Amino acid sequence: MPRAARTTAPSSTSAPKSRKSAVVPNAKSDAAEKNKPLMEDIRLLGRILGDVIREQEGRAAFELIERVRQLSVAYRLKKDASAGRVLDRLLKNLSADQTVSVIRAFSYFSHLANIAEDRHHVRRRMHHEAEGHLQEGSLAFCFERLARADHRGADIAAMLERAYISPVLTAHPTEVQRTSILDAERSIAVLITQRDELRSERDRQENEQLIRARVTQLWQTRMLRYAKLRVSDEIENALSYYHATFLRQIPRMYREIEQALPGHAVPPFFRMGHWIGGDRDGNPNVTAETLNLALSRQAETALRHYLTEVHSLGAELSMSAMLAPVPPEMQALAERSPDKNPHREDEPYRRALIGVYARLAATLHELTGTEALRHAVAPQNPYATAEEFAADLEVIERSLRFHHAEALVAPRLAPLQRAVQVFGFHLATVDLRQSSDQHELVVAELLRIARIEPDYAALPEDERRALLLRLLDDARSLRVRGADYSPLTQGELAIFEAAAVGRARFGAHAIRHYIISHTETVSDLLEVLLLQKETGLLQGTLNDHGRAALIVVPLFETIADLRNAVEIMREFYALPGITALVARGGGEQDVMLGYSDSNKDGGFFTSNWELYRAEIALVEMFDALEAEHNIRLRLFHGRGGTVGRGGGPSYQAILAQPPGTVKGQIRLTEQGEVIASKYAHPEIGRRNLETLVAATLEASLLHPTKAAPKAFLEAAETLSQASMAAYRHLVYDTEGFTDYFFAATPIREIAELNIGSRPASRKATRAIEDLRAIPWGFSWGQCRVALPGWCGFGSAVEAFLGEGSGRTGRLELLQRMHKQWPFFRTLLSNLDMVLAKSDVRIAQRYVELVEDKRLGKRIFAAIRTEWDKTHDALALITGEGERLQSNPALARSIEHRFPYLDPLNHLQVDLLRRRRGGDEHELVQRGIHLTINGLATGLRNSG
């Protein structure tokens, strides 16, 4: 928070008389001028927060927080070591109440700073566009690039006809914010946006009072969840982004594409996906019941949006047939309406839309069991499909155009039509996911009870394949009536059966993909096909016109899995009947690539390199399948929030994909706090959605078709081998590293947070192998080490460069790779961001938590050595001695956030020490959890 003003006005945390706030960047005048609105917003929000703190907590609390802020700024920005020592003593001597108060204040400032930065990002983008300067990643920039490359509208429209782009929201537990907090922040974001348009002082004062009300609400709203999230809570959290962003912004995005391609129909190539309610991997709380709930609540969200829009449309389309005669099909639609009000006898649109509303209300009740909010007539005659509803809207559109009322189509009818086309009655495709070992257990039990195979698990792989293929060609069911199956088998089969019912009720797009975690063999794929046959999702048999309803999607996660991916897929398609089965099902084959576990397995560089290699090999294989059998490959990128889990800017990530691997087809996960940062604000959300489309179009139509030079590929392979060796030596082979990790990071406390419905570890062990990649990365981010995002690279470069006469040439090769190879350039850009957000000085404080002091110093020394090597290697290759030298906006943001994050880290260390020392005070536990929340918010892509 900016410091308190020393005036007779109400005391606040605004800028002092000099107007030089601690958060004003030390930059050139032009940059300062560009960022002036941002600084004004931050000062305003900081001042309001200070006022609220003083009002709610008292002057003493306010002055303590201000003292902490001043010392932290002096230590961080002014390099005042004495201020650091005073700050350390001050923080260590706080009472539990004071500690919680300070943590909340600095956490909420991070929340408010995020709002201001997001608004400024939109503001600058709009300014650039108004001046004709198109922004990289925007659709306008993309279409201009395509035009310069002589891609005609017809070519782009044809590519979109074959395209499929889908961000997939997951419930992975790094979203630490409650929905109540997110809702209040959305309100503040709207108010901050409105300030740019306010001119009178009175209006600005009223706006400020409304912001103050929302900040007061934030301060008095519990930041933490006291009960563990249920799957139903995760479903509701995801749906909140549809109300805020997706339902309205996705149709707006389509409209922009239509305007760029006049005269060409734009198909519904962009659709949303979900894992929430269908992802059972390691989450026993996801059942057939939660899948049914997810499908029902999604349908309700879509249908209630349609009902609202149809109601509003009826109010707007007040035209009289006496003044604007309608064509026969429109008159027929009006006549079918149960509305017989004589006052609307000459108003065919209102009559028709009342009938449409009645049908939608009946559909809502039939699919979800809930009631519409308003009824001009009783609900009746539900729509069987979303296509039926869309057909009625098309009748209305054609009629409006018939009597020259096209102007009335664009404001509401066209967005509604596009929404129905994209969201249907299902809203988003729900993916099913389960681990391969669970499928094996279910199949083994079915075969044992059916007396077909007593010990399926003991069979060699070739015998498993032969048995499964034989069973897929047998129309008989495996289940024995009246047999006593285990809860696992009953539960897994119930999921498949619920999927069959869900597709029948909500449409085929409701569930399309079945993802198999830990895919290691071909039989892992066949087992899921067999379970589909057992539950009616595979109609017919393998070699007798069989058709599988769900795409069987292998997930290759570890380094070994990635290396085996193409061989597994080649052997799968070599099996008799498989190619024809997939072709009959639509010819789509998704393959999911896991960024998180491959990173935890082999380190940052090796993970990215093995993913790159796997993509190239898969594309080469599927190019032949597509040419001969029209089977298309779609890569599904399992990206997380942190760079260590595949995070980073989506635009650059997609453009850095190997040549020929996109082709208009891409799915990628959106996880944790990244969902809120990208999609909580409607304008920011639309920009991020546009970026996915723009990057996919550019990667598909403008991407170089030639592979990277052989020298680049060989250098990357050499770097990867050395990087993985260094990473695994530190993480897996260094004695005591696991003990250090569990002591020097808040992993144990993160596991206690009520931020997700799944456990932090797959098994009840302390083995890093069994720990989920998400809490692994989240923990390192909290203590400002961010190890998964850089570890191993420094040693790899050091080994690659070596000594002697060839060193200069090898360095020049790496520098050329950085300049000429998008894959390598993006990788180093993400590495740059990670190093900028890490802080070894802060990280060293966490070493105090390791009881074995010699162990703590030894492990941290090894981490510090590798960090220094990586820092130096990056500087050598890029020629940039300072982090984020080529991204000054992000550099300023990070630099001026650190003074507000440092106290949270210091207090987190102290509270962890107290808690682990036996202090069970509730405020101590709450304080730890609040610091986790505040740091995750301030660092943003931290999970």
Secondary structure, DSSP 8 states (H G I E B T S, - for coil): ------SSSS--S---TT---TTS----HHHHHHTHHHHHHHHHHHHHHHHHHHHHH-HHHHHHHHHHHHHHHHHHTS--HHHHHHHHHHHHT--HHHHHHHHHHHHHHHHHHHHHHHHHHHHHHHHHHHTT---TTSHHHHHHHHHHTT--HHHHHHHHHH-EEEEEE---TT----HHHHHHHHHHHHHHHHHTT--SHHHHHHHHHHHHHHHHHHHTS--S-SS---HHHHHHHHHHHIIIIIHHHHHHHHHHHHHHSTTS-----B--EE-TTTB-TT-TT--HHHHHHHHHHHHHHHHHHHHHHHHHHHHH----TTTS---HHHHHHHHTSS---GGGTT-HHHHHHHHHHHHHHHHHHHHHS---S--SS---S--SSHHHHHHHHHHHHHHHHHTT-GGGIIIIIHHHHHHHHHHTTT-SEE-EEEEHHHHHHHHHHHHHHTTS-TTGGGS-HHHHHHHHHHHHT--S----TT----HHHHHHHHHHHHHHHHHHHH-GGGS-EEEEET--SHHHHHHHHHHHHHTTSEEEETTEEEEESSEEEEEE-SHHHHHHHHHHHHHHHHSTTHHHHHHHTTSEEEEEEEHHHHHHHH-HHHHHHHHHHHHHHHHHHHHHHHHHH--EEEEEEE--SSGGGT-S-HHHHHHTS-TTS-TTEEEEEE-THHHHHHHSSHHHHHHHHHHHHHHHHHHHHTS--S---HHHHHHHHHHHHHHHHHHHHHHTSSTTHHHHHHHHSSHHHHHHSSS-SS-SBSSSS--GGGB-HHHHHHHHHHTT--GGGTTTHHHHHHHHH-SSTTHHHHHHHHHHHHHH-HHHHHHHHHHHHHHHH--HHHHHHHGGG-SSHHHHHHHHHHHHHHHHHHHHHHHHHH--SSTTTT-HHHHHHHHHHHHHHHHHHHHHHHHHHHHHTT---HHHHHHHHHHHHHHHHHHSS--
